[in-house]
Amino acid sequence: MKKAFDFFLFSSLYIALCALLMIYQTCRLIMTTDVPLSLYLFVFFSTICSYNFHWWLSTNSVAKSDRVDWSKRHRNLQFFLFIAGAVGAGIVFVDIARYWLPIAFSVFLTFLYSAPKLPYKPFLFLRKIAVGKTIFLAMVWTYVTTVLPLLVSGQSWTGGMLLFCISRFMLIYAICIIFDYRDREDDRADGIRSMITYFNDRGIDNLFALSMILFLVSTVLLLWWAITPIQLLLLLVPGMIVVALYHYSKRHFSDYLYYFVLDGLMMLSSLLMLVLWI
């Protein structure tokens, strides 16, 4: 059972499903139409491709890591999933090629996140300038799961759409802060700079608090647009859980806590809306 769960989690199938649920929520909450099935499939395969590429490159960790250990034992599998994801994304891209520009931008952003791990001079330079790594990852996730569906749909932007993007970005950013706090020693060892490697604990706490305040404000303001009080409550649930887990997560670095629970909080409100059909 544990082997099956590890495969589901560490092969990035789990995080790929999270991305699909987040796109579903974007379409259901702030759009009047859905996006093509091909876009869902493209994001799914691209997530499988990019995450397995990232972890195929991540073979070392200062601290004990179940995920890194799993990656070391399954390097061939991860390389296969990387290739399979790329092929799958390429096949379904044919159906959505007319949206090539916003899609190409998402691919470029995604590649840049893993690029500093490549052992070649142009990419090694990125390690020295990746001060906004935390912000960058939150931007990638917000763009792919929120902005990209809006661009593909062709709908006119509204204030509600902008608020939803800010709300989602701030929640993801808060989660990324926790991840970067845990990974700060690995980043220092790899020569990767980020704001978290510069800040002391108090500075990190203040940054987290600010992100959660902005998440709360932008989410509550959505009430004046298109969401109901019940939908507001569901959107706030993952934020409340992130706050509750913050100090615990800074002391306990289990990969299952991080890659299952914390990553899962990004899509929790989406899952609740799907299950409850709200």
CORFENHU-V532811 format. One record per residue. N is the residue number from 1. RES is the residue in one letter. PSI is psi in degrees with one decimal (NA if undefined). Layout:
n=N res=RES psi=PSI
n=N res=RES psi=PSI
This chain:
n=1 res=M psi=-43.9
n=2 res=K psi=-38.5
n=3 res=K psi=-40.3
n=4 res=A psi=-41.6
n=5 res=F psi=-43.0
n=6 res=D psi=-40.9
n=7 res=F psi=-46.6
n=8 res=F psi=-40.5
n=9 res=L psi=-50.8
n=10 res=F psi=-14.2
n=11 res=S psi=-5.3
n=12 res=S psi=12.8
n=13 res=L psi=-38.8
n=14 res=Y psi=-50.3
n=15 res=I psi=-28.9
n=16 res=A psi=-39.5
n=17 res=L psi=-35.0
n=18 res=C psi=-43.9
n=19 res=A psi=-41.4
n=20 res=L psi=-42.5
n=21 res=L psi=-36.2
n=22 res=M psi=-37.2
n=23 res=I psi=-41.6
n=24 res=Y psi=-44.0
n=25 res=Q psi=-40.3
n=26 res=T psi=-47.2
n=27 res=C psi=-39.4
n=28 res=R psi=-36.9
n=29 res=L psi=-46.0
n=30 res=I psi=7.0
n=31 res=M psi=153.1
n=32 res=T psi=-11.4
n=33 res=T psi=160.0
n=34 res=D psi=171.9
n=35 res=V psi=163.2
n=36 res=P psi=145.4
n=37 res=L psi=-32.5
n=38 res=S psi=-32.0
n=39 res=L psi=-41.8
n=40 res=Y psi=-47.7
n=41 res=L psi=-38.8
n=42 res=F psi=-45.1
n=43 res=V psi=-40.1
n=44 res=F psi=-53.6
n=45 res=F psi=-37.1
n=46 res=S psi=-36.8
n=47 res=T psi=-43.5
n=48 res=I psi=-44.9
n=49 res=C psi=-53.3
n=50 res=S psi=-40.7
n=51 res=Y psi=-38.9
n=52 res=N psi=-33.1
n=53 res=F psi=-45.8
n=54 res=H psi=-46.3
n=55 res=W psi=-22.5
n=56 res=W psi=-32.2
n=57 res=L psi=-19.7
n=58 res=S psi=84.3
n=59 res=T psi=-2.8
n=60 res=N psi=149.0
n=61 res=S psi=134.6
n=62 res=V psi=-42.6
n=63 res=A psi=164.1
n=64 res=K psi=131.1
n=65 res=S psi=117.7
n=66 res=D psi=-35.6
n=67 res=R psi=-43.6
n=68 res=V psi=-40.9
n=69 res=D psi=-42.6
n=70 res=W psi=-41.8
n=71 res=S psi=-39.0
n=72 res=K psi=-37.4
n=73 res=R psi=-19.2
n=74 res=H psi=40.4
n=75 res=R psi=-40.0
n=76 res=N psi=-40.5
n=77 res=L psi=-43.8
n=78 res=Q psi=-37.2
n=79 res=F psi=-39.3
n=80 res=F psi=-43.8
n=81 res=L psi=-36.4
n=82 res=F psi=-48.4
n=83 res=I psi=-44.5
n=84 res=A psi=-41.4
n=85 res=G psi=-41.1
n=86 res=A psi=-42.7
n=87 res=V psi=-46.3
n=88 res=G psi=-43.6
n=89 res=A psi=-39.5
n=90 res=G psi=-39.0
n=91 res=I psi=-48.3
n=92 res=V psi=-19.7
n=93 res=F psi=-29.6
n=94 res=V psi=-36.3
n=95 res=D psi=-19.1
n=96 res=I psi=23.5
n=97 res=A psi=-23.7
n=98 res=R psi=-16.8
n=99 res=Y psi=29.6
n=100 res=W psi=-34.8
n=101 res=L psi=-54.3
n=102 res=P psi=-30.1
n=103 res=I psi=-43.1
n=104 res=A psi=-37.1
n=105 res=F psi=-40.4
n=106 res=S psi=-38.3
n=107 res=V psi=-42.6
n=108 res=F psi=-46.3
n=109 res=L psi=-43.4
n=110 res=T psi=-42.7
n=111 res=F psi=-40.1
n=112 res=L psi=-29.9
n=113 res=Y psi=-40.3
n=114 res=S psi=-16.4
n=115 res=A psi=-38.5
n=116 res=P psi=-16.6
n=117 res=K psi=-12.4
n=118 res=L psi=132.0
n=119 res=P psi=51.1
n=120 res=Y psi=149.4
n=121 res=K psi=-50.5
n=122 res=P psi=-32.6
n=123 res=F psi=-30.9
n=124 res=L psi=-32.8
n=125 res=F psi=-33.0
n=126 res=L psi=-26.6
n=127 res=R psi=-31.5
n=128 res=K psi=-19.1
n=129 res=I psi=5.6
n=130 res=A psi=45.0
n=131 res=V psi=-33.0
n=132 res=G psi=31.8
n=133 res=K psi=-42.6
n=134 res=T psi=-47.1
n=135 res=I psi=-41.0
n=136 res=F psi=-45.5
n=137 res=L psi=-41.7
n=138 res=A psi=-36.7
n=139 res=M psi=-41.8
n=140 res=V psi=-48.6
n=141 res=W psi=-39.7
n=142 res=T psi=-41.7
n=143 res=Y psi=-49.0
n=144 res=V psi=-40.1
n=145 res=T psi=-10.1
n=146 res=T psi=-57.8
n=147 res=V psi=-45.3
n=148 res=L psi=-48.4
n=149 res=P psi=-36.9
n=150 res=L psi=-41.1
n=151 res=L psi=-40.9
n=152 res=V psi=-36.1
n=153 res=S psi=-24.3
n=154 res=G psi=9.7
n=155 res=Q psi=151.7
n=156 res=S psi=142.1
n=157 res=W psi=144.8
n=158 res=T psi=169.6
n=159 res=G psi=-34.8
n=160 res=G psi=-39.1
n=161 res=M psi=-42.4
n=162 res=L psi=-43.5
n=163 res=L psi=-39.4
n=164 res=F psi=-40.4
n=165 res=C psi=-43.4
n=166 res=I psi=-44.4
n=167 res=S psi=-48.6
n=168 res=R psi=-41.8
n=169 res=F psi=-45.3
n=170 res=M psi=-35.7
n=171 res=L psi=-47.7
n=172 res=I psi=-39.4
n=173 res=Y psi=-42.0
n=174 res=A psi=-41.4
n=175 res=I psi=-40.2
n=176 res=C psi=-34.0
n=177 res=I psi=-43.5
n=178 res=I psi=-43.6
n=179 res=F psi=-45.4
n=180 res=D psi=-30.5
n=181 res=Y psi=-44.4
n=182 res=R psi=-37.7
n=183 res=D psi=5.9
n=184 res=R psi=-35.5
n=185 res=E psi=-39.3
n=186 res=D psi=-41.6
n=187 res=D psi=-41.7
n=188 res=R psi=-41.2
n=189 res=A psi=-34.2
n=190 res=D psi=-3.3
n=191 res=G psi=18.0
n=192 res=I psi=125.2
n=193 res=R psi=142.2
n=194 res=S psi=167.2
n=195 res=M psi=-35.3
n=196 res=I psi=-31.5
n=197 res=T psi=-17.7
n=198 res=Y psi=-33.6
n=199 res=F psi=151.3
n=200 res=N psi=179.0
n=201 res=D psi=-39.3
n=202 res=R psi=-41.0
n=203 res=G psi=-39.5
n=204 res=I psi=-41.9
n=205 res=D psi=-42.4
n=206 res=N psi=-39.7
n=207 res=L psi=-42.0
n=208 res=F psi=-45.3
n=209 res=A psi=-42.1
n=210 res=L psi=-42.4
n=211 res=S psi=-37.6
n=212 res=M psi=-33.6
n=213 res=I psi=-44.6
n=214 res=L psi=-36.0
n=215 res=F psi=-46.8
n=216 res=L psi=-47.9
n=217 res=V psi=-49.2
n=218 res=S psi=-33.5
n=219 res=T psi=-44.3
n=220 res=V psi=-37.5
n=221 res=L psi=-20.8
n=222 res=L psi=-21.1
n=223 res=L psi=-28.8
n=224 res=W psi=3.2
n=225 res=W psi=-98.3
n=226 res=A psi=0.3
n=227 res=I psi=157.9
n=228 res=T psi=164.6
n=229 res=P psi=-36.5
n=230 res=I psi=-42.1
n=231 res=Q psi=-37.8
n=232 res=L psi=-45.7
n=233 res=L psi=-43.7
n=234 res=L psi=-35.9
n=235 res=L psi=-31.3
n=236 res=L psi=-22.9
n=237 res=V psi=-51.8
n=238 res=P psi=-33.4
n=239 res=G psi=-41.6
n=240 res=M psi=-38.2
n=241 res=I psi=-39.8
n=242 res=V psi=-44.8
n=243 res=V psi=-43.6
n=244 res=A psi=-32.5
n=245 res=L psi=-6.5
n=246 res=Y psi=-58.0
n=247 res=H psi=-35.1
n=248 res=Y psi=-41.8
n=249 res=S psi=-23.0
n=250 res=K psi=-10.3
n=251 res=R psi=-22.7
n=252 res=H psi=120.2
n=253 res=F psi=30.1
n=254 res=S psi=133.5
n=255 res=D psi=-28.0
n=256 res=Y psi=-36.1
n=257 res=L psi=-43.7
n=258 res=Y psi=-51.8
n=259 res=Y psi=-14.8
n=260 res=F psi=-53.8
n=261 res=V psi=-58.3
n=262 res=L psi=-45.6
n=263 res=D psi=-38.7
n=264 res=G psi=-24.2
n=265 res=L psi=-23.8
n=266 res=M psi=-33.0
n=267 res=M psi=5.0
n=268 res=L psi=-47.7
n=269 res=S psi=-32.8
n=270 res=S psi=-44.8
n=271 res=L psi=-42.4
n=272 res=L psi=-40.8
n=273 res=M psi=-35.4
n=274 res=L psi=-46.0
n=275 res=V psi=-43.2
n=276 res=L psi=-7.9
n=277 res=W psi=53.8
n=278 res=I psi=NA
